[in-house]
Amino acid sequence: MNAPDAADGLRETLDRLNAWSGLAALPGDGPVTSLVPLRGGAQNLLHTLGRADGTELVLRRPGRHLRAGASDAFRRESRALSALADTDVPHPRLYAAVLDEDVLGTPFSVLEKIDGFVPRGTLPGRYAEDPGWRREVAFALVDGAARLAAVDPAAHGLADLGRPQDWPARQTAKYLKMLHGYRADPAYRENESPLVDPVADWLVAHTPEQGATGLVHGDLQFANVMFARDAPRLAAIVDWEMTSLGDPLLDLAWILTAWREKGDPPGSAPQFQPWDGLPGRAELVERYAVATGRDVSRFRWYQVLACFRLAALLEGTYARALGGRGNRETGEGLHAYAGWLWAKARQEIDAG
């Protein structure tokens, strides 16, 4: 979409929002006067929604390449955010969720605008200057995952959010099927990692018994959290559309796929700088174990699973890009990161 087309699209969206009956129930007064694009994930579009009285909210909607099941993802996220409203899990408040396409042509949600920043690239202010702040916020991130693990799904109306039965045993087959499906494209087959099937075989052979079921965010990483600007604090966990029931140890392992330590495979730099001062993976695993009381003796399996599962999802974006259904440069970048994840999974396997 070129610049004039994008501007026309925003004007049309603004007009539709002002004609929407649900606008009156949102915080603030007056019509929507502005929609300013925000940097967000690869799958959804985010805009700061400004009202006439100066109130700012966040409009979230699927990307331009609308995928099947987009309304299901927004329904899942809206249920999760509504259920978390009375918990101590840091998250943006949900003000509205429209799951049909009558208003904007896609499902969408309106969320609280969090005062904070996504920790990518060069860190701002005190975060860049004080290793102690970086250390504290790493612990805060893991503590946020521990708080989510403590939420009782049944007590918050989420007992049917997924299928927790045999959760560990079902994971490898689910994502291996996804990976094998990409092979229908010859261009993808030429660039597929040779570690796909060996890593899957190891996961199947070492599947642990099922642990206590809890809420799993499903994509808990730096791109989906916000840090406060004025203190080393986790301001919010965002992007809840993959939330399901399972073993919350996956969320901790997912966080640690983005960690970098001496001895890791080459080819992937930390997602933000400076990186020094952050605690190591082992220290964070121990922090989580103490906070949750969960058994972490089989954590290596979850770390390999997180690499496997994340690589499968990233490869999906790459496969769609190869087929002209996504940005090619973005797809290539995520494919390169998936390559690092395969190498990290192999390293974890060899270390065990």
C-alpha positions as CSV (number, residue, x, y, z in Angstrom):
1,M,0.0,0.0,0.0
2,N,1.5,3.3,-1.1
3,A,1.3,6.5,1.0
4,P,-1.9,8.0,-0.6
5,D,-3.7,4.6,-0.2
6,A,-2.6,4.3,3.4
7,A,-3.9,7.8,4.2
8,D,-7.2,7.0,2.5
9,G,-7.5,3.8,4.5
10,L,-6.9,5.7,7.8
11,R,-9.5,8.3,6.9
12,E,-12.1,5.6,6.1
13,T,-11.3,3.8,9.4
14,L,-11.7,7.0,11.3
15,D,-15.0,7.7,9.6
16,R,-16.2,4.2,10.4
17,L,-15.2,4.5,14.1
18,N,-17.1,7.8,14.4
19,A,-20.2,6.1,13.0
20,W,-19.8,3.1,15.4
21,S,-22.3,3.0,18.3
22,G,-19.7,1.5,20.6
23,L,-17.6,4.7,20.5
24,A,-19.7,6.2,23.3
25,A,-18.7,3.5,25.7
26,L,-15.0,4.1,25.4
27,P,-13.0,6.4,27.7
28,G,-12.9,10.0,26.6
29,D,-15.3,12.4,24.9
30,G,-16.0,13.5,21.4
31,P,-15.2,12.0,18.0
32,V,-12.1,10.1,17.0
33,T,-9.8,12.8,15.6
34,S,-6.6,10.9,14.8
35,L,-5.2,7.5,14.1
36,V,-1.4,7.3,14.4
37,P,0.4,4.1,13.4
38,L,2.4,2.4,16.1
39,R,5.2,-0.1,15.7
40,G,3.9,-3.5,16.5
41,G,4.1,-7.2,15.7
42,A,4.3,-8.8,12.2
43,Q,0.7,-10.0,12.3
44,N,-1.4,-7.1,13.5
45,L,-1.7,-3.3,12.9
46,L,-1.6,-0.9,15.9
47,H,-2.7,2.7,16.0
48,T,-3.0,5.3,18.7
49,L,-6.6,6.4,18.6
50,G,-7.0,10.0,19.7
51,R,-10.3,11.5,20.8
52,A,-11.3,15.2,20.7
53,D,-10.7,15.6,24.4
54,G,-7.1,14.3,24.2
55,T,-7.8,10.8,25.4
56,E,-5.5,8.3,23.7
57,L,-6.3,4.6,23.3
58,V,-4.9,1.8,21.1
59,L,-6.7,0.3,18.1
60,R,-5.6,-3.2,17.3
61,R,-6.7,-5.0,14.1
62,P,-5.3,-7.8,11.8
63,G,-2.7,-7.0,9.2
64,R,-3.5,-6.3,5.6
65,H,-3.1,-10.0,4.7
66,L,-6.2,-11.2,6.7
67,R,-5.7,-14.8,7.7
68,A,-8.3,-17.4,8.3
69,G,-9.3,-17.5,12.0
70,A,-8.4,-13.8,12.7
71,S,-11.7,-13.4,14.5
72,D,-10.9,-16.5,16.6
73,A,-7.6,-15.0,17.6
74,F,-9.3,-11.7,18.7
75,R,-11.9,-13.6,20.6
76,R,-9.3,-15.6,22.5
77,E,-7.4,-12.4,23.3
78,S,-10.5,-10.6,24.5
79,R,-11.4,-13.5,26.8
80,A,-8.0,-13.6,28.3
81,L,-7.8,-9.8,28.9
82,S,-11.2,-9.7,30.4
83,A,-10.4,-12.6,32.7
84,L,-7.1,-11.0,33.8
85,A,-8.8,-7.7,34.8
86,D,-8.9,-8.6,38.5
87,T,-5.4,-10.2,38.7
88,D,-1.9,-8.9,39.4
89,V,-0.7,-9.8,35.9
90,P,0.4,-6.6,34.2
91,H,-1.7,-6.1,31.0
92,P,-3.5,-3.4,29.0
93,R,-7.2,-3.0,30.0
94,L,-9.6,-4.1,27.3
95,Y,-12.3,-1.5,26.5
96,A,-13.9,-3.1,23.5
97,A,-13.6,-6.2,21.3
98,V,-15.6,-6.3,18.0
99,L,-15.3,-9.8,16.6
100,D,-17.3,-9.4,13.4
101,E,-16.4,-7.4,10.3
102,D,-19.4,-5.1,10.2
103,V,-17.7,-2.0,11.6
104,L,-14.2,-1.9,10.1
105,G,-14.2,-4.8,7.7
106,T,-12.0,-6.8,10.1
107,P,-12.3,-7.8,13.8
108,F,-10.7,-5.2,16.1
109,S,-10.1,-4.3,19.7
110,V,-9.6,-1.1,21.7
111,L,-7.2,-1.2,24.5
112,E,-5.6,1.0,27.2
113,K,-2.5,2.8,26.0
114,I,0.4,1.8,28.2
115,D,2.9,4.4,29.3
116,G,6.1,2.5,28.5
117,F,8.3,1.1,25.7
118,V,9.0,-2.1,23.9
119,P,12.6,-3.2,24.8
120,R,14.1,-3.5,21.3
121,G,17.2,-1.8,19.8
122,T,19.0,0.8,22.0
123,L,17.5,1.0,25.5
124,P,16.5,4.5,26.6
125,G,17.6,6.6,29.6
126,R,18.5,4.9,32.8
127,Y,18.1,1.4,31.2
128,A,21.0,2.2,29.0
129,E,23.1,3.7,31.8
130,D,22.5,1.4,34.8
131,P,23.2,-2.4,34.6
132,G,21.2,-2.7,37.9
133,W,18.0,-1.5,36.1
134,R,18.5,-4.1,33.3
135,R,19.0,-6.8,35.9
136,E,15.9,-5.8,37.8
137,V,13.7,-5.7,34.8
138,A,14.8,-9.1,33.7
139,F,13.6,-10.5,37.1
140,A,10.4,-8.4,36.7
141,L,9.7,-10.1,33.3
142,V,10.1,-13.6,34.8
143,D,8.0,-12.5,37.8
144,G,5.3,-11.5,35.4
145,A,5.3,-15.0,33.9
146,A,5.1,-16.4,37.4
147,R,2.1,-14.3,38.2
148,L,0.4,-15.6,35.0
149,A,1.2,-19.2,36.0
150,A,-0.5,-18.6,39.4
151,V,-3.9,-17.6,37.8
152,D,-6.5,-20.4,38.1
153,P,-8.1,-20.7,34.7
154,A,-11.3,-22.3,36.0
155,A,-11.8,-19.5,38.7
156,H,-11.6,-16.9,35.9
157,G,-13.9,-18.6,33.4
158,L,-11.1,-19.9,31.1
159,A,-11.4,-23.6,31.8
160,D,-12.4,-24.2,28.1
161,L,-9.7,-22.0,26.5
162,G,-7.8,-25.0,25.3
163,R,-7.2,-28.8,25.6
164,P,-4.8,-29.3,28.5
165,Q,-5.1,-33.1,28.4
166,D,-1.9,-34.7,27.2
167,W,-0.5,-31.3,26.5
168,P,3.2,-32.2,26.4
169,A,2.6,-35.2,24.2
170,R,0.6,-33.2,21.6
171,Q,3.0,-30.4,21.1
172,T,5.7,-31.9,18.9
173,A,3.2,-33.5,16.5
174,K,1.2,-30.3,16.1
175,Y,4.2,-28.1,15.1
176,L,5.9,-30.8,13.1
177,K,2.8,-31.1,11.0
178,M,2.9,-27.3,10.5
179,L,6.6,-27.5,9.4
180,H,6.0,-30.4,7.1
181,G,3.2,-28.5,5.5
182,Y,5.6,-25.8,4.3
183,R,7.4,-28.4,2.2
184,A,4.6,-28.1,-0.4
185,D,6.6,-25.1,-1.7
186,P,9.8,-26.2,-3.5
187,A,11.4,-22.8,-2.7
188,Y,10.8,-23.5,1.0
189,R,12.1,-27.1,0.8
190,E,15.4,-25.8,-0.6
191,N,16.0,-23.6,2.5
192,E,14.6,-25.9,5.2
193,S,16.8,-26.7,8.2
194,P,18.1,-30.3,8.3
195,L,17.4,-30.2,12.1
196,V,13.6,-30.2,11.8
197,D,13.1,-33.9,12.1
198,P,16.0,-34.7,14.4
199,V,14.8,-32.1,17.0
200,A,11.3,-33.4,16.7
201,D,12.5,-37.0,17.3
202,W,14.3,-35.9,20.4
203,L,11.3,-34.1,21.8
204,V,9.1,-37.1,21.3
205,A,11.6,-39.4,22.9
206,H,12.0,-37.2,26.0
207,T,8.5,-36.0,26.5
208,P,7.9,-35.4,30.2
209,E,4.8,-36.2,32.2
210,Q,2.1,-33.5,32.3
211,G,2.6,-30.9,35.0
212,A,0.0,-28.6,36.5
213,T,-2.2,-26.9,33.9
214,G,-2.3,-23.1,33.8
215,L,-2.6,-20.2,31.4
216,V,0.1,-20.0,28.7
217,H,0.5,-16.7,27.0
218,G,2.1,-18.5,24.1
219,D,4.3,-15.7,22.7
220,L,6.0,-14.2,25.8
221,Q,9.0,-12.3,24.4
222,F,10.5,-8.9,24.3
223,A,8.4,-7.8,21.3
224,N,5.3,-8.5,23.4
225,V,6.1,-6.7,26.7
226,M,6.5,-3.1,27.7
227,F,8.8,-1.7,30.4
228,A,8.0,1.4,32.4
229,R,10.1,4.5,31.6
230,D,10.6,5.7,35.2
231,A,11.5,2.6,37.0
232,P,12.9,-1.0,36.2
233,R,9.4,-2.4,36.1
234,L,7.3,-4.5,33.7
235,A,4.5,-2.2,32.7
236,A,2.5,-4.7,30.6
237,I,2.4,-8.0,28.8
238,V,0.6,-7.5,25.4
239,D,-0.5,-9.5,22.4
240,W,-2.6,-12.3,24.1
241,E,-4.1,-13.9,21.0
242,M,-2.2,-17.1,21.4
243,T,-3.3,-17.6,25.1
244,S,-4.3,-21.2,25.8
245,L,-4.2,-23.8,28.5
246,G,-1.0,-25.9,29.0
247,D,2.2,-25.9,31.0
248,P,3.3,-22.4,31.9
249,L,6.9,-23.5,31.9
250,L,6.6,-22.9,28.1
251,D,6.3,-19.2,28.7
252,L,9.6,-19.1,30.7
253,A,11.3,-21.2,28.0
254,W,9.9,-18.8,25.4
255,I,11.3,-15.8,27.2
256,L,14.7,-17.5,27.3
257,T,14.9,-18.2,23.6
258,A,15.6,-14.4,23.4
259,W,18.4,-14.6,26.0
260,R,22.0,-14.5,24.9
261,E,24.9,-15.9,26.9
262,K,28.5,-16.8,26.2
263,G,28.7,-20.1,24.4
264,D,25.4,-19.7,22.5
265,P,25.4,-20.5,18.8
266,P,26.7,-17.6,16.7
267,G,24.6,-15.5,14.4
268,S,22.0,-13.8,16.6
269,A,22.7,-10.7,18.6
270,P,20.7,-9.6,21.7
271,Q,17.4,-7.9,20.9
272,F,18.4,-4.8,22.8
273,Q,21.6,-3.0,23.8
274,P,23.3,-2.7,26.2
275,W,22.9,-6.3,27.3
276,D,25.5,-6.6,30.1
277,G,24.1,-6.8,33.6
278,L,21.3,-9.2,32.8
279,P,21.1,-12.4,34.9
280,G,21.8,-15.7,33.1
281,R,19.2,-18.3,32.1
282,A,20.0,-20.6,35.1
283,E,19.4,-17.7,37.5
284,L,16.1,-16.9,35.9
285,V,14.9,-20.5,35.9
286,E,15.7,-20.6,39.6
287,R,13.8,-17.4,40.2
288,Y,10.7,-18.8,38.5
289,A,10.9,-22.1,40.4
290,V,11.0,-20.3,43.7
291,A,8.1,-17.9,42.7
292,T,5.9,-20.7,41.4
293,G,6.9,-23.8,43.2
294,R,7.0,-25.7,39.9
295,D,9.3,-28.5,39.2
296,V,12.0,-27.3,36.7
297,S,14.1,-30.5,36.6
298,R,13.0,-31.2,33.1
299,F,13.2,-27.6,31.9
300,R,15.7,-28.5,29.1
301,W,12.8,-30.2,27.2
302,Y,10.7,-27.1,27.5
303,Q,13.6,-25.0,26.2
304,V,14.0,-27.2,23.2
305,L,10.2,-27.2,22.6
306,A,10.2,-23.4,22.7
307,C,12.9,-23.2,20.1
308,F,11.1,-25.8,18.0
309,R,7.7,-24.2,18.3
310,L,8.9,-20.6,17.7
311,A,10.9,-21.7,14.7
312,A,7.8,-23.4,13.3
313,L,5.8,-20.1,13.6
314,L,8.5,-18.0,12.2
315,E,8.9,-20.3,9.2
316,G,5.2,-19.9,8.6
317,T,5.7,-16.2,8.0
318,Y,8.7,-17.0,5.7
319,A,6.6,-19.6,3.8
320,R,3.8,-17.0,3.3
321,A,6.3,-14.4,2.1
322,L,7.7,-16.9,-0.4
323,G,4.2,-17.3,-1.7
324,G,3.7,-13.5,-2.1
325,R,1.4,-13.3,1.0
326,G,3.7,-11.3,3.1
327,N,6.7,-9.0,3.1
328,R,9.7,-10.8,1.7
329,E,12.3,-8.9,3.7
330,T,10.5,-9.6,7.0
331,G,10.1,-13.3,6.0
332,E,13.9,-13.6,5.2
333,G,14.8,-12.0,8.6
334,L,12.5,-14.4,10.5
335,H,13.8,-17.4,8.6
336,A,17.4,-16.4,9.6
337,Y,16.3,-16.2,13.3
338,A,14.6,-19.6,12.9
339,G,18.0,-20.9,11.8
340,W,19.5,-19.7,15.1
341,L,16.7,-21.4,17.0
342,W,17.4,-24.7,15.4
343,A,21.0,-24.4,16.3
344,K,20.1,-23.5,19.9
345,A,17.8,-26.5,20.1
346,R,20.6,-28.8,18.9
347,Q,23.0,-27.3,21.5
348,E,20.5,-27.9,24.3
349,I,20.0,-31.5,23.2
350,D,23.8,-32.1,23.0
351,A,24.3,-30.6,26.5
352,G,21.8,-33.0,28.0
